[in-house]
Amino acid sequence: MSDDQLTFQDPVTRFPDITPPEQDQPEPGLDADLVPQTDRGEDSYRGTGRLEGRRALITGADSGIGAAVAIAFAREGADVALSYLPAEEEDAQHIRRVIEESGRTALLLPGDLSDPGHCTQVVEDAASGLGGLDAVVNNAGRQIAIERIEDLEDDQWAHTYDVNIRAIYRISRAALRHLAPGSTIVNTTSIQAYNPSAHLLDYASTKAAINNFTKGLGQQLAPRGIRVNAVAPGPIWTPLQVSDGQPKDALPEFGKSTPLGRAGQPTELAPAYVFLTSAESSYVIGETLNVNGGTPSP
């Protein structure tokens, strides 16, 4: 393949236009059991040293977007602490191997971020295990589709908020004792923050809250030299979708309504997180970078 072919790639066809079969996994779901498999960058992401020497904590780092970000950070020269649920150990071990084969440290930190105590502990364990902390990616999320508000129970509403927004607040607060000027926090929001699906009331509203929190915290921490930004994915093929994140009959058409006509792959999100963590984005604060296949958003 020529250099021109490697450089100029049609985004419509660069990754496959998938038609996932109807399938179901128990929450939280595993990449290992997903059909079709995702591209998290194991073979496709090539680093250029943009995060050399960084020490990053990434939540939800075992699979999907978080796994792709962990691989990209390692390929860019960072050591990475992986936060994930104990049920996701199989996926986490795979990502650990990929990171170590890239010549970087992978620190495994299983636990439940809906537990306030664990949010504090995972930060301390990451800083201790990596010899410091200068990058945080708040990516862990919970998404359960419920068609009618009458069936949306208080427990689910509270659990979704605990994982999706309260954990971001708790982890960011705990991390500040370790973050020196030049450090970064990158949060994961969603196209759902702007264009909420009717069956994702709790999830979508947490994503809108993350946008607002990012802008407010970005202003507060900017004078301290700590930058806070966010990435807003569109429809990305991950285990979140098959572990009750979408109605089962909607899976075959997942992502096909985007202008590109296909769902995104996790590795397509990774460069956005790398950019917002790298010094190249030194004048970018409180921004939400939309990576959604062309869907118009604010």
Contacts in CASP RR format, 6 or more apart in sequence:
PFRMAT RR
TARGET T0000
AUTHOR 0000-0000-0000
METHOD contacts of the structure
MODEL  1
MSDDQLTFQDPVTRFPDITPPEQDQPEPGLDADLVPQTDRGEDSYRGTGR
LEGRRALITGADSGIGAAVAIAFAREGADVALSYLPAEEEDAQHIRRVIE
ESGRTALLLPGDLSDPGHCTQVVEDAASGLGGLDAVVNNAGRQIAIERIE
DLEDDQWAHTYDVNIRAIYRISRAALRHLAPGSTIVNTTSIQAYNPSAHL
LDYASTKAAINNFTKGLGQQLAPRGIRVNAVAPGPIWTPLQVSDGQPKDA
LPEFGKSTPLGRAGQPTELAPAYVFLTSAESSYVIGETLNVNGGTPSP
11 260 0 8 1.000
11 293 0 8 1.000
12 260 0 8 1.000
12 261 0 8 1.000
12 262 0 8 1.000
15 39 0 8 1.000
15 262 0 8 1.000
15 264 0 8 1.000
15 265 0 8 1.000
15 268 0 8 1.000
16 36 0 8 1.000
16 262 0 8 1.000
17 256 0 8 1.000
17 261 0 8 1.000
17 262 0 8 1.000
18 36 0 8 1.000
18 237 0 8 1.000
18 254 0 8 1.000
18 262 0 8 1.000
18 263 0 8 1.000
19 252 0 8 1.000
19 253 0 8 1.000
20 35 0 8 1.000
20 36 0 8 1.000
20 237 0 8 1.000
20 241 0 8 1.000
20 242 0 8 1.000
20 251 0 8 1.000
20 252 0 8 1.000
20 254 0 8 1.000
21 35 0 8 1.000
21 251 0 8 1.000
21 252 0 8 1.000
22 248 0 8 1.000
22 249 0 8 1.000
22 251 0 8 1.000
22 252 0 8 1.000
23 35 0 8 1.000
23 242 0 8 1.000
23 248 0 8 1.000
23 251 0 8 1.000
24 242 0 8 1.000
24 243 0 8 1.000
24 244 0 8 1.000
24 248 0 8 1.000
25 33 0 8 1.000
25 34 0 8 1.000
25 239 0 8 1.000
25 242 0 8 1.000
25 243 0 8 1.000
26 243 0 8 1.000
27 142 0 8 1.000
27 144 0 8 1.000
27 243 0 8 1.000
27 244 0 8 1.000
28 85 0 8 1.000
28 87 0 8 1.000
28 88 0 8 1.000
28 142 0 8 1.000
28 239 0 8 1.000
28 240 0 8 1.000
28 243 0 8 1.000
29 63 0 8 1.000
29 87 0 8 1.000
29 88 0 8 1.000
29 239 0 8 1.000
29 240 0 8 1.000
29 242 0 8 1.000
29 243 0 8 1.000
30 63 0 8 1.000
30 88 0 8 1.000
30 90 0 8 1.000
30 91 0 8 1.000
30 239 0 8 1.000
31 37 0 8 1.000
31 38 0 8 1.000
31 40 0 8 1.000
31 62 0 8 1.000
31 63 0 8 1.000
31 64 0 8 1.000
31 67 0 8 1.000
31 91 0 8 1.000
31 94 0 8 1.000
31 238 0 8 1.000
31 239 0 8 1.000
32 90 0 8 1.000
32 91 0 8 1.000
32 94 0 8 1.000
33 239 0 8 1.000
34 237 0 8 1.000
34 238 0 8 1.000
34 239 0 8 1.000
34 242 0 8 1.000
36 237 0 8 1.000
38 63 0 8 1.000
38 64 0 8 1.000
38 237 0 8 1.000
38 238 0 8 1.000
38 265 0 8 1.000
38 266 0 8 1.000
39 68 0 8 1.000
39 265 0 8 1.000
39 266 0 8 1.000
39 267 0 8 1.000
40 63 0 8 1.000
40 64 0 8 1.000
40 67 0 8 1.000
40 68 0 8 1.000
40 71 0 8 1.000
40 95 0 8 1.000
40 265 0 8 1.000
40 266 0 8 1.000
40 267 0 8 1.000
41 68 0 8 1.000
41 71 0 8 1.000
41 72 0 8 1.000
41 266 0 8 1.000
41 267 0 8 1.000
41 270 0 8 1.000
42 71 0 8 1.000
42 98 0 8 1.000
44 267 0 8 1.000
45 68 0 8 1.000
45 71 0 8 1.000
45 72 0 8 1.000
45 75 0 8 1.000
45 267 0 8 1.000
45 270 0 8 1.000
46 75 0 8 1.000
47 72 0 8 1.000
47 75 0 8 1.000
47 76 0 8 1.000
47 77 0 8 1.000
48 76 0 8 1.000
49 76 0 8 1.000
49 77 0 8 1.000
50 76 0 8 1.000
50 77 0 8 1.000
50 274 0 8 1.000
50 278 0 8 1.000
50 280 0 8 1.000
51 73 0 8 1.000
51 76 0 8 1.000
51 77 0 8 1.000
51 78 0 8 1.000
51 135 0 8 1.000
51 274 0 8 1.000
51 277 0 8 1.000
51 278 0 8 1.000
52 76 0 8 1.000
52 77 0 8 1.000
52 78 0 8 1.000
53 77 0 8 1.000
53 78 0 8 1.000
53 79 0 8 1.000
54 73 0 8 1.000
54 76 0 8 1.000
54 77 0 8 1.000
54 78 0 8 1.000
54 79 0 8 1.000
54 134 0 8 1.000
54 135 0 8 1.000
54 277 0 8 1.000
55 78 0 8 1.000
55 79 0 8 1.000
55 81 0 8 1.000
55 126 0 8 1.000
55 127 0 8 1.000
55 130 0 8 1.000
55 131 0 8 1.000
55 132 0 8 1.000
55 133 0 8 1.000
55 134 0 8 1.000
55 135 0 8 1.000
56 73 0 8 1.000
56 78 0 8 1.000
56 79 0 8 1.000
56 80 0 8 1.000
56 81 0 8 1.000
56 130 0 8 1.000
56 133 0 8 1.000
56 134 0 8 1.000
56 135 0 8 1.000
56 136 0 8 1.000
56 137 0 8 1.000
56 277 0 8 1.000
57 80 0 8 1.000
57 81 0 8 1.000
57 83 0 8 1.000
57 122 0 8 1.000
57 123 0 8 1.000
57 126 0 8 1.000
57 130 0 8 1.000
57 133 0 8 1.000
57 135 0 8 1.000
57 136 0 8 1.000
57 137 0 8 1.000
57 171 0 8 1.000
57 175 0 8 1.000
58 66 0 8 1.000
58 69 0 8 1.000
58 70 0 8 1.000
58 73 0 8 1.000
58 80 0 8 1.000
58 81 0 8 1.000
58 82 0 8 1.000
58 83 0 8 1.000
58 136 0 8 1.000
58 137 0 8 1.000
58 139 0 8 1.000
59 66 0 8 1.000
59 83 0 8 1.000
59 84 0 8 1.000
59 113 0 8 1.000
59 122 0 8 1.000
59 137 0 8 1.000
59 138 0 8 1.000
59 139 0 8 1.000
59 140 0 8 1.000
59 167 0 8 1.000
59 171 0 8 1.000
60 66 0 8 1.000
60 67 0 8 1.000
60 82 0 8 1.000
60 83 0 8 1.000
60 84 0 8 1.000
60 88 0 8 1.000
60 139 0 8 1.000
60 140 0 8 1.000
60 141 0 8 1.000
61 67 0 8 1.000
61 69 0 8 1.000
61 70 0 8 1.000
61 80 0 8 1.000
61 81 0 8 1.000
61 82 0 8 1.000
61 83 0 8 1.000
61 84 0 8 1.000
61 92 0 8 1.000
61 95 0 8 1.000
61 137 0 8 1.000
61 139 0 8 1.000
62 82 0 8 1.000
62 84 0 8 1.000
62 85 0 8 1.000
62 88 0 8 1.000
62 89 0 8 1.000
62 91 0 8 1.000
62 92 0 8 1.000
62 95 0 8 1.000
63 84 0 8 1.000
63 88 0 8 1.000
63 91 0 8 1.000
63 95 0 8 1.000
63 238 0 8 1.000
63 239 0 8 1.000
64 236 0 8 1.000
64 238 0 8 1.000
64 239 0 8 1.000
64 240 0 8 1.000
64 266 0 8 1.000
65 139 0 8 1.000
65 188 0 8 1.000
65 233 0 8 1.000
65 236 0 8 1.000
65 238 0 8 1.000
65 266 0 8 1.000
65 269 0 8 1.000
66 137 0 8 1.000
66 139 0 8 1.000
66 266 0 8 1.000
67 91 0 8 1.000
67 95 0 8 1.000
67 266 0 8 1.000
68 265 0 8 1.000
68 266 0 8 1.000
68 267 0 8 1.000
68 269 0 8 1.000
68 270 0 8 1.000
69 137 0 8 1.000
69 139 0 8 1.000
69 269 0 8 1.000
69 270 0 8 1.000
69 273 0 8 1.000
69 274 0 8 1.000
70 80 0 8 1.000
70 82 0 8 1.000
70 95 0 8 1.000
70 99 0 8 1.000
70 106 0 8 1.000
71 95 0 8 1.000
71 98 0 8 1.000
71 99 0 8 1.000
71 102 0 8 1.000
71 267 0 8 1.000
71 270 0 8 1.000
72 267 0 8 1.000
72 270 0 8 1.000
72 271 0 8 1.000
72 273 0 8 1.000
72 274 0 8 1.000
73 80 0 8 1.000
73 135 0 8 1.000
73 273 0 8 1.000
73 274 0 8 1.000
73 277 0 8 1.000
74 80 0 8 1.000
74 98 0 8 1.000
74 99 0 8 1.000
74 102 0 8 1.000
74 103 0 8 1.000
74 104 0 8 1.000
74 106 0 8 1.000
75 102 0 8 1.000
76 274 0 8 1.000
76 278 0 8 1.000
77 102 0 8 1.000
77 104 0 8 1.000
78 104 0 8 1.000
78 135 0 8 1.000
79 104 0 8 1.000
79 105 0 8 1.000
79 106 0 8 1.000
79 107 0 8 1.000
79 130 0 8 1.000
80 99 0 8 1.000
80 104 0 8 1.000
80 105 0 8 1.000
80 106 0 8 1.000
80 107 0 8 1.000
81 107 0 8 1.000
81 109 0 8 1.000
81 122 0 8 1.000
81 125 0 8 1.000
81 126 0 8 1.000
81 129 0 8 1.000
81 130 0 8 1.000
82 92 0 8 1.000
82 95 0 8 1.000
82 96 0 8 1.000
82 106 0 8 1.000
82 107 0 8 1.000
82 108 0 8 1.000
82 109 0 8 1.000
83 109 0 8 1.000
83 110 0 8 1.000
83 111 0 8 1.000
83 113 0 8 1.000
83 122 0 8 1.000
83 126 0 8 1.000
83 140 0 8 1.000
84 91 0 8 1.000
84 92 0 8 1.000
84 108 0 8 1.000
84 109 0 8 1.000
84 110 0 8 1.000
84 111 0 8 1.000
84 140 0 8 1.000
85 110 0 8 1.000
85 111 0 8 1.000
85 112 0 8 1.000
86 110 0 8 1.000
86 111 0 8 1.000
86 112 0 8 1.000
88 110 0 8 1.000
89 110 0 8 1.000
92 108 0 8 1.000
92 110 0 8 1.000
93 108 0 8 1.000
95 106 0 8 1.000
96 106 0 8 1.000
96 108 0 8 1.000
99 105 0 8 1.000
99 106 0 8 1.000
100 106 0 8 1.000
105 130 0 8 1.000
107 125 0 8 1.000
107 126 0 8 1.000
107 129 0 8 1.000
107 130 0 8 1.000
109 122 0 8 1.000
109 125 0 8 1.000
109 126 0 8 1.000
111 118 0 8 1.000
111 122 0 8 1.000
112 118 0 8 1.000
113 119 0 8 1.000
113 122 0 8 1.000
113 140 0 8 1.000
113 162 0 8 1.000
113 163 0 8 1.000
113 167 0 8 1.000
113 171 0 8 1.000
114 159 0 8 1.000
114 162 0 8 1.000
114 163 0 8 1.000
114 166 0 8 1.000
114 167 0 8 1.000
116 166 0 8 1.000
116 170 0 8 1.000
117 170 0 8 1.000
119 167 0 8 1.000
119 170 0 8 1.000
119 171 0 8 1.000
119 174 0 8 1.000
120 170 0 8 1.000
120 174 0 8 1.000
122 171 0 8 1.000
123 133 0 8 1.000
123 136 0 8 1.000
123 171 0 8 1.000
123 174 0 8 1.000
123 175 0 8 1.000
123 178 0 8 1.000
124 174 0 8 1.000
126 132 0 8 1.000
126 133 0 8 1.000
127 133 0 8 1.000
127 178 0 8 1.000
132 178 0 8 1.000
133 175 0 8 1.000
133 178 0 8 1.000
133 179 0 8 1.000
133 183 0 8 1.000
134 178 0 8 1.000
134 179 0 8 1.000
134 180 0 8 1.000
134 182 0 8 1.000
134 183 0 8 1.000
134 184 0 8 1.000
135 183 0 8 1.000
135 184 0 8 1.000
135 185 0 8 1.000
135 186 0 8 1.000
135 277 0 8 1.000
136 171 0 8 1.000
136 172 0 8 1.000
136 175 0 8 1.000
136 179 0 8 1.000
136 183 0 8 1.000
136 184 0 8 1.000
136 185 0 8 1.000
136 186 0 8 1.000
137 185 0 8 1.000
137 186 0 8 1.000
137 187 0 8 1.000
137 188 0 8 1.000
137 273 0 8 1.000
137 277 0 8 1.000
138 167 0 8 1.000
138 168 0 8 1.000
138 171 0 8 1.000
138 172 0 8 1.000
138 185 0 8 1.000
138 186 0 8 1.000
138 187 0 8 1.000
138 188 0 8 1.000
139 187 0 8 1.000
139 188 0 8 1.000
140 163 0 8 1.000
140 164 0 8 1.000
140 167 0 8 1.000
141 163 0 8 1.000
141 164 0 8 1.000
141 188 0 8 1.000
141 240 0 8 1.000
142 159 0 8 1.000
142 160 0 8 1.000
142 163 0 8 1.000
142 164 0 8 1.000
142 203 0 8 1.000
143 160 0 8 1.000
143 200 0 8 1.000
143 203 0 8 1.000
143 240 0 8 1.000
143 244 0 8 1.000
143 245 0 8 1.000
144 156 0 8 1.000
144 160 0 8 1.000
144 202 0 8 1.000
144 203 0 8 1.000
144 244 0 8 1.000
144 245 0 8 1.000
145 197 0 8 1.000
145 199 0 8 1.000
145 200 0 8 1.000
145 244 0 8 1.000
145 245 0 8 1.000
145 246 0 8 1.000
145 247 0 8 1.000
146 152 0 8 1.000
146 156 0 8 1.000
146 199 0 8 1.000
146 200 0 8 1.000
146 201 0 8 1.000
146 202 0 8 1.000
147 198 0 8 1.000
147 199 0 8 1.000
147 247 0 8 1.000
149 201 0 8 1.000
152 201 0 8 1.000
152 202 0 8 1.000
156 202 0 8 1.000
157 202 0 8 1.000
160 202 0 8 1.000
160 203 0 8 1.000
160 206 0 8 1.000
161 202 0 8 1.000
161 206 0 8 1.000
164 203 0 8 1.000
164 206 0 8 1.000
164 207 0 8 1.000
164 209 0 8 1.000
164 210 0 8 1.000
165 206 0 8 1.000
165 209 0 8 1.000
165 210 0 8 1.000
165 213 0 8 1.000
168 187 0 8 1.000
168 210 0 8 1.000
168 213 0 8 1.000
169 213 0 8 1.000
172 185 0 8 1.000
172 217 0 8 1.000
172 228 0 8 1.000
175 185 0 8 1.000
176 221 0 8 1.000
176 226 0 8 1.000
179 185 0 8 1.000
179 226 0 8 1.000
181 224 0 8 1.000
181 225 0 8 1.000
181 226 0 8 1.000
182 225 0 8 1.000
182 226 0 8 1.000
182 227 0 8 1.000
182 279 0 8 1.000
183 225 0 8 1.000
183 226 0 8 1.000
183 227 0 8 1.000
184 226 0 8 1.000
184 227 0 8 1.000
184 228 0 8 1.000
184 229 0 8 1.000
184 276 0 8 1.000
184 277 0 8 1.000
185 217 0 8 1.000
185 221 0 8 1.000
185 226 0 8 1.000
185 227 0 8 1.000
185 228 0 8 1.000
185 229 0 8 1.000
186 228 0 8 1.000
186 229 0 8 1.000
186 230 0 8 1.000
186 231 0 8 1.000
186 273 0 8 1.000
186 276 0 8 1.000
186 277 0 8 1.000
187 210 0 8 1.000
187 213 0 8 1.000
187 214 0 8 1.000
187 228 0 8 1.000
187 229 0 8 1.000
187 230 0 8 1.000
187 231 0 8 1.000
188 210 0 8 1.000
188 230 0 8 1.000
188 231 0 8 1.000
188 232 0 8 1.000
188 233 0 8 1.000
189 207 0 8 1.000
189 208 0 8 1.000
189 210 0 8 1.000
189 211 0 8 1.000
189 214 0 8 1.000
189 230 0 8 1.000
189 231 0 8 1.000
189 232 0 8 1.000
189 288 0 8 1.000
190 203 0 8 1.000
190 204 0 8 1.000
190 207 0 8 1.000
190 232 0 8 1.000
190 233 0 8 1.000
190 234 0 8 1.000
191 232 0 8 1.000
191 233 0 8 1.000
191 234 0 8 1.000
191 235 0 8 1.000
191 290 0 8 1.000
191 292 0 8 1.000
191 295 0 8 1.000
191 297 0 8 1.000
192 200 0 8 1.000
192 203 0 8 1.000
192 204 0 8 1.000
192 207 0 8 1.000
192 208 0 8 1.000
193 204 0 8 1.000
193 207 0 8 1.000
193 208 0 8 1.000
193 210 0 8 1.000
193 211 0 8 1.000
193 232 0 8 1.000
193 288 0 8 1.000
194 208 0 8 1.000
194 232 0 8 1.000
194 297 0 8 1.000
194 298 0 8 1.000
195 295 0 8 1.000
195 297 0 8 1.000
196 204 0 8 1.000
196 205 0 8 1.000
196 208 0 8 1.000
197 204 0 8 1.000
199 247 0 8 1.000
200 245 0 8 1.000
203 245 0 8 1.000
207 232 0 8 1.000
210 230 0 8 1.000
211 230 0 8 1.000
211 232 0 8 1.000
211 288 0 8 1.000
214 228 0 8 1.000
214 229 0 8 1.000
214 230 0 8 1.000
214 286 0 8 1.000
214 288 0 8 1.000
215 286 0 8 1.000
216 228 0 8 1.000
216 286 0 8 1.000
217 228 0 8 1.000
218 226 0 8 1.000
218 227 0 8 1.000
218 228 0 8 1.000
218 229 0 8 1.000
218 285 0 8 1.000
218 286 0 8 1.000
219 285 0 8 1.000
219 286 0 8 1.000
221 227 0 8 1.000
221 228 0 8 1.000
222 285 0 8 1.000
227 276 0 8 1.000
227 281 0 8 1.000
227 282 0 8 1.000
227 284 0 8 1.000
227 285 0 8 1.000
227 286 0 8 1.000
228 285 0 8 1.000
228 286 0 8 1.000
229 276 0 8 1.000
229 281 0 8 1.000
229 284 0 8 1.000
229 285 0 8 1.000
229 286 0 8 1.000
229 287 0 8 1.000
229 288 0 8 1.000
229 289 0 8 1.000
230 286 0 8 1.000
230 287 0 8 1.000
230 288 0 8 1.000
230 289 0 8 1.000
231 269 0 8 1.000
231 272 0 8 1.000
231 273 0 8 1.000
231 276 0 8 1.000
231 288 0 8 1.000
231 289 0 8 1.000
231 290 0 8 1.000
231 291 0 8 1.000
232 288 0 8 1.000
232 289 0 8 1.000
232 290 0 8 1.000
232 291 0 8 1.000
232 292 0 8 1.000
232 297 0 8 1.000
233 269 0 8 1.000
233 291 0 8 1.000
233 292 0 8 1.000
234 258 0 8 1.000
234 264 0 8 1.000
234 290 0 8 1.000
234 291 0 8 1.000
234 292 0 8 1.000
234 293 0 8 1.000
234 295 0 8 1.000
235 254 0 8 1.000
235 255 0 8 1.000
235 258 0 8 1.000
235 263 0 8 1.000
235 264 0 8 1.000
235 292 0 8 1.000
236 263 0 8 1.000
236 264 0 8 1.000
236 265 0 8 1.000
236 266 0 8 1.000
236 268 0 8 1.000
236 269 0 8 1.000
237 254 0 8 1.000
237 263 0 8 1.000
237 264 0 8 1.000
237 265 0 8 1.000
237 266 0 8 1.000
238 266 0 8 1.000
241 251 0 8 1.000
241 254 0 8 1.000
242 251 0 8 1.000
246 254 0 8 1.000
254 263 0 8 1.000
255 261 0 8 1.000
255 262 0 8 1.000
255 263 0 8 1.000
255 264 0 8 1.000
256 262 0 8 1.000
256 263 0 8 1.000
258 292 0 8 1.000
258 293 0 8 1.000
258 294 0 8 1.000
258 295 0 8 1.000
259 293 0 8 1.000
259 294 0 8 1.000
259 295 0 8 1.000
260 293 0 8 1.000
260 294 0 8 1.000
261 293 0 8 1.000
264 293 0 8 1.000
268 291 0 8 1.000
269 291 0 8 1.000
272 289 0 8 1.000
272 291 0 8 1.000
275 281 0 8 1.000
275 289 0 8 1.000
276 284 0 8 1.000
276 287 0 8 1.000
276 289 0 8 1.000
290 297 0 8 1.000
END
